[in-house]
Amino acid sequence: MIEFIQSHGMLFSGLILLIAYIFIASEKIQKSVVALVGASLTMLLGLVPLSLKLNDNIKGVFEYVDFEVIFLLIGMMIIVHIASRSGVFKWLALQLLRTTKGHPKTVLFTLATFTAIASAFLDNVTTVVLMMPITFVIAKEFDTDPVPFLITEVIASNIGGTATLIGDPPNIIIGTRAGLSFMDFVNELTPIVVIIFIVAISLLTFIFRKGLKATPEKMAQVANIDNSKTITNKNLMIRSVAVLAFVILGFITHDITHISAFVFAVSGASFLLLFEKPKEIYRDVEWLTIFFFVGLFIIIGGFEANGGIKFLADQLIILTNGSLEAATMAILWASGILSGIIDNIPYTATMAPLIEELINPANPNAITGATHALWWALSLGACLGGNLTLIGAAANVLVSETAASHDHKISFLKFMKYGALVTFISLILSSIYLYVRYLR
């Protein structure tokens, strides 16, 4: 039986991957459990070699687990969690609000801007967790519905996270696979992300304009919010901000130092842990996300080991006639649509090795030219596609559930009404950018 399965390895590893996708999308079983069960089946059925490494051509199971991604995520989770305990992120947000003088439209744009910038350096979930309490307070002060603010913030979060290596998990996967640095993402994606952000938030401000009104008294209250006691631990704030600055500086100088991003993240986290109770901090690391990544890498490794990734790459080459232009647009739009339907993390983890195969010089039919366009197409599509539906990104789900607990329901269709419009415009702008920048 095992021999039969191994002789049809592409079929069975593909089935495991497909079934895992279905269960992840349905959310009937927690996705980290789905990933670990799929990984266990992949190993038990012998669909991936269990040794560390067999030879230069055959990789062992642990070589399919991208530990750079794993350690970068763990390091940043620890740093951000410790820093947030000082109140520094809330202080920054409230300080920005004081500069708006309480004008609702300006407040909306300011919240969106802060969320987008924060999401470029923190994960999206952490950013919206920090922003939601502030948003509910502001909406209460204005005596208005917080939903327009929440929808705008979560859309801004997904857009802002697209701009950097650490802003969104798909970018971490792409960066490590393609050998792209923090500054590569900043240089190549920030210009189009800024344009998309301005267009999207301006559009949402116009759509929500009727609800963005307040009396002079309400405006004065927001403009004079007391921010003097927001920082709860000054020493912790100084220490954590200094470490975060050091880590980001390390990311920026990668092209000079050639030290991987995860080394700086883990080093910064380790230093901050010297002053904390590690057990308390470790409890708040999102271990479900970490184990989800590990299991998923093994499932996809099984599919890759059995030739599945190469087969899909060959089919895409045939479909696009080996055209870089056609392949870039196909990846961008497919990523944008599919990432709104299924989790963009497993999608990106599957597509990254496929793109590697598409541009592999050893492949006689490999796509040539400005092949970095394929990586940027995947990044823009996977990250921006998170705005399409309520389940397109973890931050969307979290905001929806929190809003419902405050008696402000955001339905699937209500979110999609705005999210689909923003996503469509984002993909059009991205198509124009990729064509002008790389393909013409």
C-alpha positions, 0 to 999 in steps of 0.5 A: 500500500505504501509503495503504491502511494509513493509511486503515485506521490504527486497525486497523493501529496496534491490531495493532502494539500488540496484537502488541507486547503479546504479545511483551512478555508472552512475553518471547521478545524483550527488551521494549525491542527489541519497543517500538523495533521497534513504534515504527519500524513505526508511523513507517515506515507513517505511522501517526503524524505525524513533524513536531514539531507540525502544528497545535493539533489534530494532534500530532507524534510527539515530543509523544506521548513523555512526556519528563517521565516519561523525565527523572524516571526517569533522574534518580531512577535516577542519584540512587539508584545514587550513593546506594547506593554509600555503603552508606546503604540497607544501613545503614538496613536493618541498623539496623532489624533491630537494634531487633527483638532477633532475633525472626523474626516481628518481623524479617519485619515490619520487613523488609517495612516498610522495603521498603515505605517504601523503595519509596515513594521508590525504584523497586521493583527498586532496593529489592529489590536492596538488600534481598536480600543482607541477607535471605540473611544473616538467613536464614542466621543463623536457619538458615531458608528465605529464601523467606518473607522474599523473597516478603513483601518483594517483595509489600511493595515493590509495595504501598509503591510504590503510595503515591507519584508516584515509587514505581512507573512506572505512577504516574509516567505517571498523574501526568504525564498527569493533572497530579497532584502528589507530594502528591496521591498521598501524600494520596489513596493513602497511607491505603489503602496503609497499610491494605492493607500492614498486612492483607497483611503480617499475613496473610503473617506468619500463613501463614508462622508455622511457619517463623518460629522461631529459637533464642535463640542465633540471635536474639542473633546477628541482634540484634547484627549489626555495622553499624559498617562498612556505610557505605563512604563517609561524604562520599558518604553525606552528599552523596547523602542531602542531595540525595535530601532536597532532591529529595523536598522539591521533589516535596512543594512542587510545589503551591507552586513549580509546578516539575515533579518531573522538574526536581528529579530531573534537578537533583539527579542533575546535582549528584551527577554533579559528584563522580563519573565520569559514564561509570561512573554512566551505565553503570548507568542502566537504559537498556533501561527508558528505550528501552522507554518511548520506543518504547511511547509512540510505539506508543500515540501511533500508536493514539491518532492514529488514533482507537483510544483514543477508540474504546475510551473510547466502548466503555467509556462504552457498557459502563458506561452512562456511570456513574462508579461502574461505570467506576471499578470496571471500571478497578480490577479490570481493571487489577488482573487484567491487570497481573498477566498483562502488564507494568503499564507498557505497560498503564498507558501505554495506559489513561492516554490512554483515561481522558483521553478518558473525562473529556474535556469535548469528548466529549458522552458524557464521564463527569462527577463525581469523575473523579479516582476513575478515575485512582486506580482505575488506579493502585491496580489497576496497581500492586497487580496486580503482586502477582498473579503472578511476572511481574506486576512486574520486581521479582518476576522479579528476586527469583525469579531471584536466589533460584533462583541461591541454590538456593531456587526460587520457582515460578510457582504457589508465588508465585501462591498467596500473591500472588493472595490478597494481590491479591484482598484489596487490590482489595476494600479498594481498592474499598471505599476508592474507593466511600467516598472518591469514589462514594457 
